[in-house]
Each structure stands twice: as structure tokens, then as C-alpha cells.
């Protein structure tokens, strides 16, 4: 059964985004420093998005929640202390 509760969907998105960060810390650092974070993590983010879409009822919950959460987690939460000209 797919997730049809917005809070559970957000929690799943946060978990996936956190895992992307934890398992790819060097790539995240490199991507922030070189202003190509989403290119460096393209495969990992796409795999996370696929997992999210498999688990969540997107007829009720907008898939964009995943993308917003990835931005919030990777950039705002974990990367605020990495030197970058843009972030």
C-alpha cells in the first residue's frame, strides 16, 4: 500500500535525502564547492526520486515534495558550513 499521508511522505523524503547526504558526503562537498551539486549527485537523486515515487501515492501527494526536501536537506541543513560562492 502506498503512502497517502502528507506527513509520512515528507518523512520518507527527508529520510531519502539524508541518506543521499550521509552516503555521499565527499560528493556533496565537491558539488557545493564547485556549484554543481545537482549534477554531481544526479544519479543518487534520481534513484531517491524513483524510490519516493514507488512508495508514495502521487495522485494525492505532489511528487515535488521530494525535490523541495532534497534542496532543504542537502543545501540548507547539511551544507551551510561548506565554502561556496553561490550557496
DRENPA-3360 file (N, C-alpha, C; in nm, 2 decimals, always signed):
BEGIN
1 = XXXXXXXX = +0.08/-0.12/+0.00/+0.00/+0.00/+0.00/+0.09/+0.12/+0.00 ~ +0.06/+0.22/-0.09/+0.14/+0.34/-0.10/+0.10/+0.44/+0.01 ~ +0.20/+0.53/+0.04/+0.18/+0.63/+0.14/+0.08/+0.73/+0.09 ~ -0.02/+0.77/+0.16/-0.12/+0.87/+0.12/-0.14/+0.98/+0.22 ~ -0.04/+0.98/+0.32/-0.04/+1.08/+0.43/+0.07/+1.18/+0.40 ~ +0.04/+1.31/+0.39/+0.14/+1.41/+0.36/+0.26/+1.41/+0.46 ~ +0.24/+1.39/+0.59/+0.35/+1.39/+0.68/+0.44/+1.27/+0.67 ~ +0.38/+1.15/+0.64/+0.46/+1.03/+0.62/+0.54/+1.05/+0.49;
9 = XXXXXXXX = +0.48/+1.11/+0.39/+0.55/+1.13/+0.26/+0.67/+1.23/+0.28 ~ +0.65/+1.33/+0.36/+0.76/+1.42/+0.39/+0.87/+1.35/+0.47 ~ +0.83/+1.27/+0.56/+0.93/+1.20/+0.64/+1.01/+1.10/+0.55 ~ +0.95/+1.04/+0.46/+1.02/+0.95/+0.37/+1.11/+1.03/+0.28 ~ +1.07/+1.15/+0.23/+1.16/+1.23/+0.15/+1.28/+1.28/+0.23 ~ +1.26/+1.32/+0.36/+1.37/+1.36/+0.45/+1.47/+1.24/+0.47 ~ +1.41/+1.12/+0.49/+1.50/+1.01/+0.51/+1.58/+0.98/+0.39 ~ +1.52/+0.98/+0.27/+1.60/+0.96/+0.15/+1.70/+1.06/+0.13;
17 = XXXXXXXX = +1.67/+1.19/+0.14/+1.76/+1.30/+0.12/+1.88/+1.29/+0.22 ~ +1.85/+1.26/+0.35/+1.95/+1.24/+0.45/+2.05/+1.13/+0.41 ~ +1.99/+1.02/+0.36/+2.07/+0.91/+0.32/+2.16/+0.95/+0.20 ~ +2.11/+1.02/+0.11/+2.19/+1.07/+0.00/+2.31/+1.15/+0.05 ~ +2.28/+1.24/+0.15/+2.39/+1.31/+0.21/+2.49/+1.22/+0.28 ~ +2.44/+1.14/+0.37/+2.53/+1.06/+0.45/+2.62/+0.96/+0.37 ~ +2.57/+0.91/+0.26/+2.64/+0.81/+0.18/+2.73/+0.88/+0.08 ~ +2.72/+1.01/+0.06/+2.79/+1.08/-0.05/+2.85/+1.21/+0.00;
25 = XXXXXXXX = +2.90/+1.22/+0.12/+2.94/+1.34/+0.18/+3.05/+1.41/+0.10 ~ +3.14/+1.34/+0.05/+3.25/+1.40/-0.03/+3.20/+1.46/-0.16 ~ +3.10/+1.38/-0.23/+3.04/+1.44/-0.35/+2.96/+1.56/-0.32 ~ +2.89/+1.56/-0.21/+2.81/+1.68/-0.17/+2.91/+1.80/-0.15 ~ +3.01/+1.78/-0.08/+3.11/+1.88/-0.05/+3.17/+1.94/-0.18 ~ +3.21/+1.85/-0.27/+3.26/+1.88/-0.40/+3.15/+1.96/-0.48 ~ +3.03/+1.91/-0.48/+2.92/+1.98/-0.56/+2.89/+2.12/-0.50 ~ +2.89/+2.14/-0.37/+2.87/+2.27/-0.32/+2.98/+2.36/-0.35;
33 = XXXXXXXX = +3.11/+2.32/-0.33/+3.22/+2.40/-0.36/+3.23/+2.44/-0.50 ~ +3.19/+2.35/-0.59/+3.21/+2.38/-0.74/+3.08/+2.42/-0.80 ~ +2.98/+2.45/-0.72/+2.85/+2.49/-0.77/+2.79/+2.40/-0.88 ~ +2.80/+2.27/-0.86/+2.74/+2.17/-0.95/+2.68/+2.05/-0.87 ~ +2.63/+2.08/-0.75/+2.58/+1.98/-0.66/+2.48/+1.89/-0.73 ~ +2.38/+1.94/-0.80/+2.28/+1.85/-0.86/+2.33/+1.77/-0.98 ~ +2.43/+1.82/-1.04/+2.50/+1.74/-1.15/+2.58/+1.63/-1.09 ~ +2.66/+1.66/-0.98/+2.74/+1.56/-0.92/+2.65/+1.45/-0.86;
41 = XXXXXXXX = +2.54/+1.48/-0.80/+2.45/+1.38/-0.74/+2.33/+1.34/-0.82 ~ +2.34/+1.37/-0.95/+2.23/+1.34/-1.04/+2.18/+1.19/-1.03 ~ +2.27/+1.10/-1.03/+2.23/+0.96/-1.02/+2.16/+0.92/-0.89 ~ +2.23/+0.97/-0.78/+2.18/+0.94/-0.65/+2.04/+1.01/-0.62 ~ +2.02/+1.13/-0.67/+1.90/+1.20/-0.65/+1.79/+1.13/-0.74 ~ +1.82/+1.09/-0.86/+1.72/+1.02/-0.94/+1.68/+0.89/-0.88 ~ +1.77/+0.82/-0.83/+1.74/+0.69/-0.76/+1.65/+0.72/-0.64 ~ +1.68/+0.82/-0.56/+1.60/+0.86/-0.45/+1.46/+0.90/-0.49;
49 = XXXXXXXX = +1.45/+0.97/-0.60/+1.32/+1.01/-0.65/+1.24/+0.89/-0.70 ~ +1.30/+0.80/-0.76/+1.23/+0.68/-0.80/+1.18/+0.60/-0.68 ~ +1.26/+0.59/-0.58/+1.21/+0.52/-0.46/+1.09/+0.59/-0.40 ~ +1.10/+0.72/-0.39/+0.99/+0.80/-0.34/+0.86/+0.78/-0.42 ~ +0.87/+0.78/-0.55/+0.76/+0.77/-0.63/+0.70/+0.63/-0.62 ~ +0.78/+0.53/-0.60/+0.73/+0.39/-0.58/+0.65/+0.38/-0.45 ~ +0.69/+0.45/-0.35/+0.63/+0.44/-0.22/+0.51/+0.53/-0.19 ~ +0.50/+0.64/-0.27/+0.40/+0.75/-0.23/+0.29/+0.75/-0.34;
57 = XXXXXXXX = +0.17/+0.77/-0.30/+0.06/+0.78/-0.39/+0.06/+0.92/-0.44 ~ +0.11/+0.94/-0.56/+0.13/+1.07/-0.62/+0.00/+1.13/-0.68 ~ -0.11/+1.05/-0.67/-0.24/+1.11/-0.71/-0.29/+1.20/-0.60 ~ -0.24/+1.18/-0.48/-0.28/+1.26/-0.36/-0.17/+1.36/-0.32 ~ -0.05/+1.31/-0.33/+0.06/+1.39/-0.28/+0.15/+1.43/-0.40 ~ +0.18/+1.55/-0.41/+0.26/+1.60/-0.53/+0.41/+1.55/-0.52 ~ +0.46/+1.50/-0.62/+0.60/+1.45/-0.62/+0.70/+1.56/-0.60 ~ +0.66/+1.68/-0.62/+0.76/+1.80/-0.60/+0.81/+1.80/-0.45;
65 = XXXXXXXX = +0.73/+1.74/-0.36/+0.77/+1.74/-0.22/+0.91/+1.68/-0.21 ~ +0.94/+1.58/-0.29/+1.07/+1.52/-0.28/+1.18/+1.62/-0.32 ~ +1.16/+1.69/-0.43/+1.26/+1.79/-0.48/+1.29/+1.90/-0.38 ~ +1.18/+1.95/-0.32/+1.19/+2.06/-0.22/+1.27/+2.01/-0.10 ~ +1.24/+1.89/-0.06/+1.31/+1.83/+0.06/+1.45/+1.80/+0.03 ~ +1.49/+1.76/-0.09/+1.63/+1.74/-0.12/+1.70/+1.87/-0.11 ~ +1.64/+1.97/-0.17/+1.71/+2.11/-0.16/+1.72/+2.15/-0.01 ~ +1.62/+2.13/+0.06/+1.63/+2.17/+0.20/+1.73/+2.10/+0.28;
73 = XXXXXXXX = +1.74/+1.97/+0.26/+1.83/+1.88/+0.33/+1.97/+1.90/+0.29 ~ +2.00/+1.89/+0.16/+2.13/+1.89/+0.11/+2.20/+2.03/+0.12 ~ +2.12/+2.13/+0.09/+2.18/+2.27/+0.08/+2.16/+2.34/+0.22 ~ +2.04/+2.35/+0.26/+2.01/+2.43/+0.38/+2.06/+2.37/+0.51 ~ +2.04/+2.24/+0.53/+2.07/+2.18/+0.66/+2.21/+2.13/+0.67 ~ +2.26/+2.06/+0.57/+2.39/+1.99/+0.59/+2.51/+2.07/+0.52 ~ +2.48/+2.16/+0.43/+2.59/+2.22/+0.36/+2.61/+2.37/+0.39 ~ +2.55/+2.42/+0.50/+2.56/+2.56/+0.53/+2.70/+2.60/+0.57;
81 = XXXXXXX = +2.79/+2.50/+0.61/+2.92/+2.53/+0.66/+3.03/+2.51/+0.55 ~ +2.99/+2.47/+0.43/+3.09/+2.44/+0.33/+3.10/+2.57/+0.25 ~ +3.23/+2.61/+0.22/+3.26/+2.73/+0.14/+3.20/+2.72/+0.00 ~ +3.13/+2.82/-0.04/+3.08/+2.83/-0.17/+3.05/+2.97/-0.21 ~ +3.07/+3.01/-0.34/+3.04/+3.14/-0.38/+2.89/+3.17/-0.40 ~ +2.82/+3.06/-0.42/+2.67/+3.08/-0.45/+2.58/+3.04/-0.34 ~ +2.62/+2.93/-0.26/+2.53/+2.88/-0.16/+2.56/+2.95/-0.03;
% end
